[in-house]
Amino acid sequence: MHDVIQRIIATENEAKTKVETARVEADRILSDARKKGQDILERARQEARFEAEAIVQTAVEAAEQEKKTRLTHAVAEIEKQIHLDQNSRQWAVEGVVRCVSGLR
């Protein structure tokens, strides 16, 4: 009987050790999964930021091109409609350019 009780106690101790080992392993796996999740999230944030910067840059370039095009058309239209001497025409064109480009 004493032998049976000792085997039961030994089996319980062995089971406790296995449970604790399993808990440690589960904690390690969970920690690794969290780390991988954070890494994936950080990469996704960086990719989104780079993509947003590229979109903004493209929009800025398109706006600059649109501004140049409109300015060119405005100058051509003014020159077409107004017949002034060369000095007066140059003065008017420069005034329009300053107004359109925000320079005062």
C-alpha positions as CSV (number, residue, x, y, z in Angstrom):
1,M,0.0,0.0,0.0
2,H,2.8,2.3,0.9
3,D,4.3,1.6,-2.5
4,V,1.1,2.5,-4.3
5,I,0.8,5.8,-2.4
6,Q,4.4,6.7,-3.3
7,R,3.7,6.0,-7.0
8,I,0.6,8.2,-6.9
9,I,2.6,11.0,-5.3
10,A,5.4,10.6,-7.9
11,T,2.8,10.6,-10.7
12,E,1.2,13.7,-9.3
13,N,4.6,15.4,-9.1
14,E,5.5,14.4,-12.6
15,A,2.1,15.7,-13.8
16,K,2.7,19.0,-12.0
17,T,6.1,19.3,-13.7
18,K,4.6,18.6,-17.1
19,V,1.8,21.1,-16.5
20,E,4.4,23.8,-15.5
21,T,6.6,23.0,-18.5
22,A,3.5,23.2,-20.7
23,R,2.6,26.6,-19.2
24,V,6.2,27.9,-19.7
25,E,6.0,26.7,-23.4
26,A,2.6,28.3,-23.9
27,D,3.9,31.6,-22.5
28,R,6.8,31.5,-24.8
29,I,4.7,30.7,-27.8
30,L,2.3,33.5,-26.9
31,S,5.2,35.9,-26.4
32,D,6.6,35.0,-29.8
33,A,3.2,35.4,-31.4
34,R,2.8,38.8,-29.9
35,K,6.2,39.9,-31.1
36,K,5.5,38.6,-34.6
37,G,2.2,40.5,-34.6
38,Q,3.9,43.7,-33.5
39,D,6.5,43.3,-36.2
40,I,3.8,42.7,-38.9
41,L,1.8,45.8,-37.6
42,E,5.0,48.0,-37.7
43,R,5.8,46.9,-41.2
44,A,2.2,47.6,-42.3
45,R,2.4,51.1,-40.7
46,Q,5.7,51.8,-42.5
47,E,4.3,50.6,-45.8
48,A,1.2,52.7,-45.4
49,R,3.3,55.8,-44.5
50,F,5.5,55.3,-47.5
51,E,2.5,54.9,-49.8
52,A,0.8,58.0,-48.3
53,E,4.0,60.0,-48.8
54,A,4.1,58.9,-52.4
55,I,0.5,59.8,-53.0
56,V,1.1,63.3,-51.4
57,Q,4.2,63.8,-53.5
58,T,2.3,62.8,-56.7
59,A,-0.5,65.2,-55.8
60,V,2.0,68.1,-55.1
61,E,3.7,67.5,-58.4
62,A,0.3,67.4,-60.2
63,A,-0.7,70.6,-58.5
64,E,2.6,72.3,-59.5
65,Q,2.1,71.2,-63.1
66,E,-1.5,72.5,-63.0
67,K,-0.4,75.8,-61.6
68,K,2.2,76.2,-64.4
69,T,-0.3,75.3,-67.1
70,R,-2.9,77.7,-65.8
71,L,-0.3,80.4,-65.5
72,T,0.9,79.9,-69.0
73,H,-2.7,80.0,-70.3
74,A,-3.4,83.2,-68.2
75,V,-0.3,84.9,-69.7
76,A,-1.3,83.9,-73.2
77,E,-4.9,85.0,-72.7
78,I,-3.8,88.4,-71.3
79,E,-1.4,88.9,-74.2
80,K,-4.1,88.0,-76.7
81,Q,-6.7,90.4,-75.2
82,I,-4.6,93.3,-74.3
83,H,-2.5,95.2,-76.8
84,L,0.0,97.3,-75.0
85,D,3.4,98.5,-75.6
86,Q,6.2,96.0,-74.6
87,N,7.0,97.7,-71.2
88,S,3.3,97.9,-70.2
89,R,2.7,94.4,-71.3
90,Q,5.7,93.1,-69.3
91,W,4.5,95.0,-66.2
92,A,1.0,93.5,-66.5
93,V,2.3,90.0,-67.0
94,E,4.6,90.2,-64.0
95,G,1.7,91.5,-61.9
96,V,-0.4,88.5,-62.9
97,V,2.4,86.1,-62.2
98,R,2.9,87.6,-58.8
99,C,-0.8,87.4,-58.0
100,V,-1.2,83.8,-59.3
101,S,1.9,82.5,-57.6
102,G,1.2,84.2,-54.3
103,L,4.1,86.6,-54.4
104,R,3.3,90.2,-53.5
